[in-house]
Amino acid sequence: MLRLLTLSFLLLPALGWAAGYQVTYTATLERDAPEAEVEISLQGERLPSKLVLHLNPERHRELASESPLSVDGDEATWEPAGDGATLRYRFVIDATRDNGRYDSRKTDAWAILRSDKLVPPISVTSPPSLEATAQLAFRLPEGWSSAAPYAKVKGREHDYVIVDPGRRLPRPKGWLILGEFAARQDMIAGTDVRVAAPAGQGGRLQDALAFLGWTLPAVKAVFPDFPERLLIVTADDPMWRGGLSGTRSLFMHRDRPLISGNRTSSLIHELVHVGTAINGGKQADWIVEGIAEYYAANILWRTGGMSDYRYRQTLAWKENWAAEADTLFRKRSSGPVTARAAIFMHRLDLALREASNGQYSIDDVARALARHGGRVSLSLLKEIVAERVDDAVDVDALIAEVESMGADT
């Protein structure tokens, strides 16, 4: 019997039940070089027959491999051969947004970027049973450190184990900081939190960590599937003067206050994005941004950061700002559109509590959207509400009510 069992396991790869393979993403940075040298290496008895990389031609350059490779515009088709194959390219780190501010930047002392930009999206052709394990490795100048929202490979200072649930080819995602930087770290409500900034810019790291100790438990109470690791990167000009969320991570400009003058928190806003990990479908970005902006003030209120009176003032301020937007339904939600969306979420919360005698609230809806993950829509929002209170809450009527705000001004 033992011989039969052993033979069966040996035959599994031949029957299509193949063991996995290893992918290693290696980025090499030099102090005086503006680009990273990147290698994607595959090792295993069986490899995917084809990988298609969806490139940004302005940033992913000079692709090369000993295996068959063709590049057509923003797509590169790679056909790994044998039991090992490597693809190499150069990645331009510096990148600016429309206002000229950097959301990816390298100096001779540090680099801040997102790993999901460093390694572009990849489509894989392989048997469904063929899965990969992955690592992200950095080769850095002497004296440089690294921080990524992943666990380190044991005994390796700059190598990380990539976790990408549901993907046959795990790909690194989230913010990175490399180089000479300061950091503070603590375990908060079960999440390993690290806050980091370039050397000389880390004067408020302990403030941020203390703020998270106060507010993150409340965020996790709403979103219990919040990541077990969180990396927050902060930096001064010329970086983007706001917040940008990523997988298990976020960037926040050093000058952004933990609580703004209008009694909302950009940091909580981005934490909610990390906790939900959702994005808007067609004209549904207001749902994603509205939830984040609702909790940006509500978490402060429910944790004692402001009185009932001040919270009502904050809602009134949002209503006044929302009057500057004519509709929720824009491709991208920002400013007054997001304020209008936050007011909708507040009114939905009141309607849910009333219809269910306090059994359900906006927390239940936000949690359900987060567990759905990925792209969300108005139809999904309606479905989640209906599952809890049937027809007792008319989402369309609430939208119409919010859409009418400021119509007479």
N, C-alpha and C positions, 0 to 999 in steps of 0.2 A: 504493500500500500504506500509506504514511504517513497519508493522509487517512482510510482505512478504520479504522486503529488509533485515530486521534484521535477519530473519530466513535463508535467502540465505547466508549471511556472516557467520553465525554460521555453516552452512553445508559445507563451502569451504574445511576445513581440511579433512572431511570424503570423499569428492569427489576427493581427490588427489591434491587439490590446497592448500597445507598445508602452514601454516605460518612458518617462519624460526625458527632456534634455535640459541643458543649462544654458542660459543666456547671461552674458556679462556686458554691461554698458560701462565703458571706461572713458572718463574725460580727463584729459591732461591740460593743465593750465600753466603758463609761464608768467612771471611778473610783468614783463614788458610786452607781452603779446595780447592783442585785442580779441583774439579768437581762442576757442577751445578745440583741441584735437580730440575727436570722438571715435571710438571703436565699438561696434556691436559684434560680439563674438558668440557663436553657437557651438556647443559641444554635445555630442551624444551619438549613440549607435544609429539613431534615426532622426532626421531633421525635417522641418517643413519643406515642402516642394517649392513654395514661393512666398515671398514677403513683399508687400507693396507699401512703401513709405510715402506718406502724404506731406510733402515738403513745403517749407517757405523758401523759395529760391533765393531770396535776399539774405537768408541767414544760414541755410544748409548748403554748403558749397563743396566742390571738388570731391564728389563721391567716387570711391574706388573699391574694387574687390577682385580677388583672384577668381571667384565664382562668377557666373554670368550675371551681368548687371546692365540695365538700360534705364536711361533717364529721359523723361518726356515732360518738359514743363515742370509742374509741381508734383509729379509722381516719379518714383524710382522703383523699378521692379527688379528684385534680387532673387536669384535661384541658388540657394546654398547647395554645395556639392560635397560628397563624402561625409565623414563623421565629425568634421569641423570646418567652419567657415567664418570669415571676418569681413565686415563692411566698415570702411573708414570715411570720414568726412570732416570738414571744418565747420564750426558753428560760430557765427558772429554774435557776441554776447550783447553789446550795446544795442538798445532799442528804445524808441521814444513813442509816446502817445501823441494824439493830435495837438496837444498844447506844448509839445516839445519837452515835456518832463519824462524822465526815464522810468520805465518799469522793468528794465534789465540793464545792469551797469557793471563795468569792470574798471578798476583802477590798478595801479601797481601794488596796492596793499590789500585789496579785497574785491570780491565779486558777489553780486546779488542777482539772482535769476530764478526762473522756474524750470524744474527738471522736465516738465511736459512740453516745454519749448526746446530745451536742449535735445531731447529725443522726440521726434515727431510721431504723430499717430501712425500705427502700423496695422495693416490688414494681413492676415495669415491664411495660407492655404495648406491644410494638413488634416489628417484623420481626426475626428472629434476626440478620440482617446489620447491623442498625443499632446501632452501639456508640458509647460516649461516652468522651471524655477528660475528666479532672476536675482541678480545682484547689481548694485550701482557702485562703481569704484572711482575714486579721484586720485590722480597723481598730481601733487601740488608742490610748489616751491618750499624749500626748507623754512620752517617756522610758521607755516600756514596751518590753520585748523579748518574743520568742516562741520556743518550742522545741516541735517536733513530730517524730515519727519518719519524716519524709519529706524528700526533697531540696527545696531552695528553688527557686522560679522565678528564673531568672537576672535579676539586677538588681532584684528585689523583696524587700524586707526581711522581710515577713510573709506571703508567698504561697508555697504548697507544692504540688508535683505529687503528686497522689493515685495510689498504686499499689494495685490491688485485683484480683489475678489471678483470672480465671474469672468476673468479674462484668461484665455488659453496661453497668451503671451503677455505676461506681466510687463508693464511699462512704468518707469518712474514718473511720479507726479508730485506737484507741490513745490513750495519755495525752498531755496537753498541760500546759505551764506557761506562763503569760502574766504579764507585769508586770515587777516589779523583782526579779531573782533572780541568784544566782551559779551558775556552771557550770564544769565541767572536761570536757575532751574529749580523746580519743586514739583511734588506730587499733589495735585488738587482734585479732589472728588474722584479719584481713580484714574485721572489723566496725567501723564508725564508731560509737564509743560516746560518749554524752554523759550526764553526771550533773549534775542541777540541783536547786537548792533555793531557796526564798524568801530574799531578802536578809536576812542576819543569822542564817541557819540552816544555812549551808553549810560549817561547820567540819570535816566529815568527808568531804567530796567526794573529796579526794585519796586518803583511805584506801580508799574504795569503788573508785576507779579502779585502785589498786594491787592490790586483791583480785581484781578482774576480770582484770587482767593475768596473774595467777597461775592462776585457775580457768576463765575463759571458753574458753581453747584446749582444755581437756579436755572441756568441754560441747560445743564444736563438733566435736570428734573423734567424739562419739557421734551428734550431729545436724548433719551437714555442710550441711544446707539451712537452717541458722540464718540469720536475717535479716542483711542487709548493714548495716542501721542499727539501733541500739538506744538508746532514750531511757529513762533511769531518773530518776524524779522522787521526791524525798524531802522530808518536811516534819514539823514538830513537832505537838503537840496544837493544836487538837482533831481532827486528822485520824485516820483509822483506824489503830489501833496494830498494824499487821501489814503483810503484803505482798499486793498485788493485781496480777495480770498482765494485760496487754493485748496488742494486736497490735503487734509490734516495740517493745514498751515495758512498763514496770512501775512501780508505786508501792511504795515501802518507807518505813515510818515511820522518822523520824530516830533513834529510840531503839532500834530493833532491832539487836542485835549482828550483825556479819558472821559470827561463829561463836558459837552459843549454848552454854550450859553443858553441854548434853547432846551436844555435838560434831556438831550438824547446822547447816546454814546456810539461813536463810529466803531469802537472796538467791539461792543456787544453786537452791533449790526453785522460785522464781519464774522464774529463767532457763530451767529445764527446761520450764515451762509455755509460755514464749515460743518455745522451740525445737520443741516438739511441736505446738502450736496445735491440740490435740484437746480434746474434751469428752465427758463420759460420757452414754451412752444410759440406758435404763431400768435403774436400780440398778447402773450401771457406773461411777459416779464414783470408786469405789475404785481402778479401773485407772489413771485419770488422776492422781489424787492419790498413789497408791502408787508410781508411776514417779518422780514429782517428789520424793517424800520419800526414796525409795531413793537417788537420786543426790545428795540434799542432804548425805548423809554419805559416800557412796561416792566422790564426786569429790574430797572432801578427803583421803580415805585413799589413793586411787590417785595423787594428786599430791604425796604426802609430807606432808600436813597433820596426819596422825596415824599412830601406829604400828599394827602388826597387833594388838597387845594392846589398845590403846585402841579400835580399830574393833570388836573382839569385844565389848568392854564396851558400846559404843554399840548394837550389835545386841541384846545382852541387855537393855539398858534399854528398847528398843523392844518387846521381847517382854513385858516386865513391864507396860508401859503398855497394850499391845494387849489384855491380859487384861481390861481394863475395858470392852471392847466385846464384844458377844455375837455379832456377825456383820459380814461385809464388806458385805452387801447392804442398804445404806441409800440413800435418795434423794441425800443429800449426805454426802460423806466428810470427816471432820475428826477432830482429836485422836486418841483411841485407835483409831478405825476406820482412819485413815490409817497409824498405826503398824503395825497388823495387815497392811494392804495392802503396806507396805514390806517386812515380813518375808516375805510371799508372794513378792515380786519377788526377794528375796535367795535364797530356796529354789528359785525357778524358774531363776535364774542357775546355781546349783550343779547342778541336774538337767540343764540344757541342756549345760553343759560336760562333764559325765560321759557323757551319751548320745552326744555328737558327738566325743568325744576332744579337746575343746578347740576344735573348729572354730566352734561357735556359743556365744553367751552372751546375757544379757539385753539387751546393747547392740543385737544384731540385731533383737530383738523390738521394743524401744523405737523404733529407727530405722524399722522397717516401719510401726508405728502412726503415727509422725509423717508418713511419706510418704503414708499413707492419708489423714490429716487429717480434720477434722470430727468427727463423732460416732463413737465407738468402742463396742464391745460385747464381752461375754464370748465370743460365738461368733467374732468376728473375732480375738480373742486366741488362741483355740484353733486357728483356721485358720492363723495365722502360725506358731505353734509346730509344728503338724503338717507344714507345708511344709518345715521344716528338719530335723526328726528323726522324721518319720512318727509312729508310735505309741509311740516310746521314752520319751516324757514324758507322763504322765497328768495333765493340768491339773486335772481334777475331783478326783483323789486328792490333789493338792497343796492345793487349796482346802479339802478336807475336813480335811486335816492342820492347816492354819492355823486353820480354824474351830474346831477342838477345843482350841486353846490357852486355857488358863485355865478350862476347863470344870469342873475339879475343885477350883478355888479358891473 
